[in-house]
Amino acid sequence: MHIFENTIIEFENVSNQELVLERILWISEDRSEVVLINIKDKKKMQFPYFRSYQDLIQQIEGGVARTHHIEPDIRLIKADEEYSKRHIESRDIKWEIIKSIVTKEPEIYYPESRGLMVREVMSNTGKQRKTIHEWIKKYWFYGKSINGLLNNYLDCGVNNRQYSDKKAGPKAEDGNEYIIRDEDKENFLWAIKKFHIEQGLTITETHKKLLQHRYNTGFYREFNEMVPIVEPEKCPTIRMFRHWYQNNFNKKQKYSARYGERKAEMNARAFKGTPEENVQGPGAYYEIDSTPADVILVSLDRETVIGRAHVYFVKDVMSRMIVGVNICTNPSWEEEMVALENASTNKVEYCKRFGIEITEEDWPCLHLPKFIVGDRGEHKSRNSNNLVDINVRVGNTPSYRGDFKPYIEQQFRRYNARIRESIPVSAVRKEHRERGDKNPENYAVHTIEAFSKLTILFVLEFNKSALPDEYLMTREMFEEKVELTPLGMWNWGLKKNLLHEMPRDLIRLKLLPKGEGLVTRSGIIFKKMTFSSDRGFEEKWFEQESVYGQKKVIVNYDPRNCSSIFISLKDGTFEQCFLTPKFNDYRDLHFNDVNVLMSYKNKQLKQLKKQRVNIEGPLDAVAESLSLSEKEKTSDAQRGMPKSGKFKNKRLARNLDKRMTSSEDAWTTVKREEHIQHVSNEVSSNSENTKRLSENTKMTDMQLFLMSKNKERRENRGSEK
């Protein structure tokens, strides 16, 4: 931190909050001392004083004091030639008297030595001490400038005028003889700030409020409210108020008061330069933005009107070349991502998709810029930070400040005008239709593919058209006879070598948004879907439930299609993973569509779970009642049996139940009117349990016969062993 002679220092006077301004007159060679003089009041000029250089530096660095580089008395010090001629003789006389002593520094600043010098001048010139002191202080006060000795009449005149009680000039027809004074001007300023700027009232309404608040002579009560009494002949007129306003506020201030500071910055500020001043060549500075196109689209099946298209343009500032384009239905980072990818890749293949055959020379833009600026909408997304990875710096304009990217904004005006001219029937000509106006939706016929073709043709046309009249042609362009079209300027500026290229796959991966995936046995879970790859199975990612030791991985994905994702690996490469067969139905869907499906599923399940009590009610009720009745029947059937009896002959009973049930349920069953009334003695001879089972079961002769034969076979096999 350094200070110099004639530097003006402002000190913070906390005690009385007055402005303290002092000028540095002299600094010692070893920078130990400094001489200051107060320049606040020219009517009470003071002698200079010494101060520690380091103390002053500490105050400045600590914020207690600050330096100024604007000379407050520049009008006198740099007085014009006409003014100097009138007073130069008086100035030179004074200088001849004091110049011999004021140049002796630092002796002149010490009171003792200064007194001796002044007495010597007094004896030589006969001038009074007071006069010599006055001239010396003026010389110091005005920065040791000889013009400081001029007679200062610059502040004389209107500011010191004494007002009379009689108004000059002819009398007003309305009898108002009011004279504007300083307090009136303060009232005017208060009214402008309070009513015109803050509340947005007109000058006439503001004048009315001014009279009611500051020039009322009393109040009367009406409707239980105090109403001000104003005597117009004793108040400033609207003409006086308007005249003061016109003379004290510039165009920008007036515009700001009426439309707001933001619009004033756009439409009324002074132009300090243009964005192209520091642009050295193509690719140094791109602008990107989107706008609603003035055309209504229909769906791909042509059955539904889907509204206005949105168009993204990427424009090079130096050449005015449109280097990238994308047509969509809704603006978003994903759509801007497509426009950026289009700006940095070959256009021949892109145009061929729409049936347009071009050569690379027709649209030779396949590069990345050094710097790109866009809106806060898309560029505010964290995804825009990915551009840094491909050596592209990103800039954001403030909200509602389209003037910070003027070339792309002007491009949209020309584009929409050309579209309205090309397809006049279905073009949108008014943002808000009035009754009786044609509705362009009734005439919509263009799909997004057809409209994309028209937009590409417009870009090719524009890039070969003449540059605007205000384009500044340099001497170098003139000498090399450059064609004044965007395409000509682009080709000429390529020698600046500001463009750079990167592989298309890398650009796409860097532009894709990022997310976090979880590695599990079933695959990489991302957005509630699972993805896998052959490499993952070979390297056993899913068995280990980690990728190179990481359970969570960074995922790059294209929101427009959920069929696959990319995961970042430690070696800097990317592995493409595809949807597992479980989610085959979701292939080629937009991630937003998947979210809709899953949200619908979750909503339905949540609603059904709420109905669980009602849905499960019938089963619970029947089970409870049936359990009681079956318990009673079972108890009656087992009454008198030993506890171990119910565990005997389980296989026989199970087979009997199975055959009886399957026989009754068989498709060939013939229903009988009569049932068997007797029970076979052979089957019942072994067990009382079988007796009871036969008595309670409706059995056929054949069933009983088969059961007896099965028993014989089991007994024979036992005897053979």
KOLRO-194010 format. One record per residue (C-alpha): x, y, z. Coordinates in steps of 0.5 Angstrom, whole numbers, plus 500, padded with zeros to 3 digits. Layout:
BEGIN
XYZ;...
END
This chain:
BEGIN
500500500;503507498;501514498;503520494;503527494;497531493;493524495;486526498;485522504;478521507;477520515;472517518;470522524;465517528;464523534;460528530;459524523;462530519;466529513;474530514;478531507;485532508;491533502;498530503;503536501;509533503;512526504;519525508;524521504;525515509;517515509;517517516;513523516;507526512;504533512;497534511;492540510;485540511;481542505;474541508;472548508;475554504;472559508;477557514;483554511;488552516;495551517;498544515;501539520;505533521;503526522;506519522;507515515;506508518;500511522;496514516;498507512;495503518;488507518;487506511;489499511;484498517;478502513;478508518;481512512;481511505;484515499;481519493;483520486;478526484;480533485;474537488;477543486;478541479;474547476;479552479;486548478;484547471;481553469;479554462;483559458;478565458;477565466;485565467;486570462;481575466;485573473;492571471;495578472;493578480;495570480;502572478;503577483;501573488;506567486;512572485;511574493;511567496;514562491;521564494;518561501;513555499;518551495;523551501;520544504;520542509;522548513;516552511;511547514;515548521;511554525;518557527;522557521;515559517;515565521;522567520;521567512;514570512;517576516;523577511;517577505;514582509;520587510;521586502;514587499;511591505;505586505;501584511;502578515;495576514;495577507;501572506;499567510;492567506;496566500;500561502;494557505;491557498;497555495;497549499;489548500;489547492;494542492;501546491;498549484;499556482;492556479;490556487;492563487;486565482;481569484;475564485;469566483;466560480;462558486;459565485;452567482;446563482;447559489;448565493;442569490;438572495;430571494;425576494;418576496;416578489;416573483;420576477;417576470;410577468;404575473;401568472;394568470;392564475;395568480;400564483;406568485;410562488;417562488;421556489;426555495;431550497;426547502;421546496;427542492;428537498;420536498;420535490;426530491;422526497;416526493;419523487;422518491;416516495;411516490;414516483;419511484;417507489;409507488;410508480;405514480;405519474;408526475;401529475;399524481;406525484;405533484;398532487;401527493;406532494;401538495;397534500;403531504;407537505;403544503;397542506;394548511;390544515;385538515;377537515;374531517;369527512;367520512;371519519;377521516;382527516;382530509;388535507;386542505;390545500;391552497;393551490;395559489;400558495;404551493;408550487;405549480;405542476;409546471;414548476;415541479;415538472;421543470;425541476;424534475;426534467;432538469;435534475;433527473;437524466;433519461;436513465;433515472;426517469;426511465;428507471;423511475;417509470;419502468;424499474;432499474;432492470;429495464;433502465;439498465;437494458;434500455;437507457;444505460;450508456;454503452;461502454;462497449;460491445;461483447;466483440;471488443;475482446;473477441;480475437;476469432;471464431;470460437;473465442;466466444;459463443;452465445;446460446;439461448;432458446;426461444;419459442;418459435;412462431;409456429;404451432;406443431;402437430;404430433;407425429;401421428;398428426;392427430;394432436;396439436;402440441;403447441;409451439;416449438;422451441;429452438;436452441;441456437;448456438;452463435;459465434;460472436;466474432;463471425;455471427;455464424;450459427;454453429;449449432;441448433;436444436;428444435;424441441;418442444;420444451;426447453;431444458;438442460;437436456;435439450;441445450;446439451;443436444;444443441;451444444;453437442;450439435;455445435;461441436;460435431;459434423;453437420;453433414;450427418;445431421;442434415;442428412;437425417;432430414;433429407;438435406;445434402;450438404;458438404;462440410;464446407;457449407;457448415;464447417;462448424;464442429;468445434;468447441;469454444;473457449;467461452;460460452;454464455;447462456;441463461;441462468;435457467;439451463;446454465;444454473;444447473;450443476;450439469;453445466;459444470;461438466;463443460;469445464;472438463;472439456;476446456;469450455;468456460;461457462;458464463;451466466;447472465;443475470;436474470;432478465;438481462;438479454;442485453;448481455;447476449;445481444;447477438;443471439;437475441;437479435;438472431;431470434;427476431;430475424;429467425;421468427;420474422;423469416;418463419;412467419;414469412;415462410;409459413;404465414;398461415;400457421;405462424;403465430;403473429;400475436;402473443;395474445;389474440;383478440;376476439;376475431;383474430;385467426;387461431;393459428;392452431;386451426;392451421;397447424;400442419;408441421;411436425;417437429;421433423;418437418;419444422;426441423;428441416;425448415;430451421;436447418;435451411;434457415;441456418;444455411;441461408;443465414;450463414;451465407;447472408;450479408;452481415;448487418;450494417;453495423;458490423;465493424;470491418;477491420;483494416;486486415;479484413;479489407;486488405;485480405;478482401;474477406;467475404;462479409;458473410;458469417;461463413;466468410;468470416;468464419;473461414;477467414;478467422;480459422;487462422;486464429;487457432;482458437;477452436;479445439;476439437;474432442;471426440;464425439;463420445;467424450;463430448;457426449;459423456;461430459;455433457;450428460;448429467;451425473;447421478;449416483;448408483;448402488;452396486;448390488;447382487;442384482;446389478;447397479;441400481;439407478;433411478;429404481;432400475;437395475;443395469;448390468;454389463;458383460;464386463;461386470;459379470;466377468;470381473;464379478;462386480;455383482;458378486;462382490;457388490;462393489;466396483;473396484;472396492;466402491;459400493;457407490;459409483;458415479;453414473;452418467;445418463;441421458;435423460;431422454;432414454;433409460;436403456;443404458;447408462;455409463;459408469;465412471;471407472;478409476;482408470;478414467;474410462;466409461;463402461;456402458;451398462;444396460;437395463;436388466;431383462;426384468;426392466;425390458;418393458;422400460;427400454;427406450;423410455;424417457;426417465;421422466;416417463;419411468;418416474;411417472;410409471;413408478;409414481;403411479;405404481;407407488;400410488;396404487;400400492;399405497;391406496;391398496;394397502;390402505;384397503;388391506;383391513;377391508;380386503;382381508;376382513;372376509;377371510;378373517;371372519;370366515;376363518;374365525;367362525;369355521;375354526;370354532;365349528;371345526;374344533;367342535;366337530;373334531;372334538;366330537;369325533;375324537;371323544;373317547;380316543;386315547;391321545;396317541;390314537;389320532;396319530;395312527;394310520;396317518;398314511;392310510;387316512;391321507;391316501;383315503;382323503;386324497;382319493;376321495;377328494;380327487;375322485;369327487;373332483;374328477;371331470;368324469;365323476;357321475;353324481;349318485;342319488;344313493;350312497;353306500;350304507;354299509;362298511;367293509;368288515;375287512;377294512;374295519;377289523;384292525;382299528;376303531;379309528;378306521;371304523;369311525;372314519;368309514;362311518;363318517;365318510;361316503;364311500;363306494;364299494;370300489;374304493;373300499;375294495;381297493;383299500;383292502;387290496;392295498;392292505;393285503;399287498;403291504;402285509;404280503;411284502;412284510;411277510;416276505;421280508;
END
